[in-house]
Amino acid sequence: MYSEKKYFNKTLFKKNITGCWPLWAVTSFFGAVLVFGVITSMGLWLGMTPNVNLSFKNAYAAGVLVNPVISMLYALLCAFFSWKYMFREKSSSFMHSLPIKREGIFLTNCLSGFIIMNIPYAVVGLAMIISNIVFGEFYFGNIILTIIYVLGENLFFFSFATLVAFITGNGFAMSVIYLAGNFIAALLEVVITGLASGFLYGVNTLSNGYFNSLSPVVKMIQTMHLTDGKGLIEGGWILAVYAAIGILFVFISLLIYKKRKIETAGEVITVGWLRALFKYAVALTLAIVGGRFIYGIIFFRYATSIYRFVPLLICVIVMGLIGLMAAEMLLRKSIKIFRKRLFAEMAALCVLLFAFCAIFRFDLFGAENRIASRDEIKTLSVKFEDVEFELGKDDESQLDTIIGIHQYIIDNKAELKEQEAYDIFSIISDSYSYDVYYAPEVLSLTYNLKNGNSFERTYDLHGQKEYVERAREMFSDNGIKEKLLFDRGWNADNVYISGDFYYYSDSYYQIYAYDYPLIMDALKKDINDYKIGICETQERNKDFYLHLDMRKYERGEYKYNNISILINDKMTNLMKVLSEKGYMDLIYPDNT
Amino acid sequence: MIEIKGLVKNFGDIVALDGVNMNVQTGSVYGLVGPNGCGKTTTIKHVLGVYRQDDGNVMIDGEDVWENTQAKQKIAAIPDDWFFFPSATIKDMMEFYKGFYRNFSEARFKKFGEIFQIPHSRRISTLSRGMKKQVAFWLSLSTMPEYLILDEPVDGLDPSMRRQVWSLVVDDVFQRGMTVLVSSHNLRELEDVCSYVGIMKNGRIEIERSLTKLQDNMTKLQLVFPDGRNEFPKDIPVLNISRMGRVFTVILRMSAKEAEERLAPYEPVMMEAMPLTLEEIFIYEMGGQSSVL
């Protein structure tokens, strides 16, 4: 039936929906299987689920939380099917010779593509609602919220894939650029931080998540959390932001489409100015990733710890030039690329790479020596020897302790860097114990500043006894001890005693869970007298340790601290509890 | 009427069309000829509204074709290698065309079905090249186009089907006043159907006129001079000359009458004008490069 509508063609719409029915049918089938799996795992028909309502609500929320990954991949397929005609000149010529405006094709395909995208979700949703009604009740609020959230996710990913389809000219380029685009922040982090960490001691990350918004999947997953015990989602606002960005992408795609030349079908990048961006992005990425790889092979003595500037620069430039030529070949679809302009671009790339490496080599931003002053700090997170704690601006004495340790490391960084390089060389050449390499003697400091900025430094102190001892001094601070054991949210999850027990062949003995509160209460009273976090070799028949596996639920995930406490005679309150509960008989059977 | 004025199209550094000027009169059959790579297909894609020109105008009935659905409603196209949806049957494609062309005639489609005799339910991808071409004609003519744009239209068709297809096209020209723009290297066939010819070279229309005028403007003569004259007169410019014994065969860029008048002073003992084919005209206009055909 001929359609007179200017911006919608019923025939095209119908052809799009029916033309890729295997895609949405198969996806719907697996979605329905997934629902069945969820119901089965809940054990509803066996009455194994104590709180059916919460389980269903959690299932809805979990669907929203995992959907970014599914939606990202499925959107690529849907967008590909919607726009694949543009990737071949023959099909593109056919479509554009038809009496319909580009806006008409665009809007019809957008609508059909988005519907194809959502058909499996509709099937899954319907299956969930039916199972709700059968096993529980109808959770209207949760269902509506889930629909809104999922539509937001799908809108963003479909429109993003659509945008990529319009700036690329073939399916392979579309897929690669779309997937890379979804993890651009992670790629930037790997590429830039990877180079920086080779020059700047202790600098393992530069962005501190500033660019996570550029990686939608990462950002969505990091921002959204299941509210414990309510089956609701925290941070769902992020989807509204991405849905708005999705609408913007749709408009940009339409603008690009109106200007798009049919003859660009089959090319890697179809938009003029993006071709230059693509070329330099490929060149820079290959320069840094490939350059470091080549450097690692040739100069493995300094591969991961300390970069030698000139050799690294040579490797980076060589790989950068290879990247530039490869990108040029891809864009021109020819190996005949050598022209005056390319040589000029190669020269520009060399200058750019030199400047880029020099920034890190000469630490132009002072990142390596950066230590925040106590007045700047809002919070300071510390991780060392399997334990983690956070200091606030009021913990002045403890902040000074940690800053002092940090300053000590900075002051001696030259020695530490050389030693680290030697250790890594030893491990590579298999002359060093793996146990030492994997020892948890890594000090990680995250400064969150009052001005909203943050930076993180990580120092691997393994094998550096002097520096490890210096770092361990933090545990002699009573304030830090209290933070470790009694800071808000931390709970004892598992408590046991280790040592060489007289009656037992095992090296540890589990404390009963109902005794945890008594143990913790006694520890609080003894806090000034015990050691904490020290894992030195125990002397047989002499030293016994109380081990506490602490757990904390924060922002949708659990955090763990493993704390070891040397039991000594001065810990009178703990000794008393252990004695009353009969645990002393295990430790000192001769006393009974 | 199709009007093209100063059409320019560049593909990167390559100048594909360098100021094409062309006029296709309503109800005429216009043959677009030229060597490979001269820009015929590129010109046709502009007429279809597929390519966007870098400069110049492409108009149908006084309206720009680009993004003009009303103008495109009047056009049907059959390129050399037309696109069909991968698993579509003839019926599927018919439904698709019907959804886009308001004048699509199911009666015509049915009528042509008797001529082409390919089952509607056949998947087009399983058809031979010639049969696909028949389907393209079948569908395109069913849209009742005012303008039919053909690019190497009968390649792959057997001789009887070629005749049949041309007959359908010519019928539409006479009965409905359809305008046809056809690009082909088969000049023998074009000669039979075209009323106007445009010869393209290096992205430009070098010559554009009616076939009759084109033929009038070039003359092929066989002549014999009296004893003692072994050379063709040097004051008369020739496009091509050959000699067998005393008989000269020459191609001259002038009418037969003018040629006879200019050669009369040399008192040829025999002089006879021969008809020139479009193919010969094309070859000599291109500078005798017969190999490009």
Interface residues (C-beta under 8 A of the other chain):
Chain A: M1 Y2 S3 E4 K6 N9 K10 T11 L12 K15 G19 K90 S91 S92 S93 F94 H96 S97 L98 P99 I100 K101 R102 G104 K261 I262 E263
Chain B: F11 K45 L48 G49 V50 Y51 R52 E67 T69 Q70 K72 Q73 I75 A77 P79 D81 W82 F83 F85 E95 F96 K98 G99 F100 Y101 R102 F104
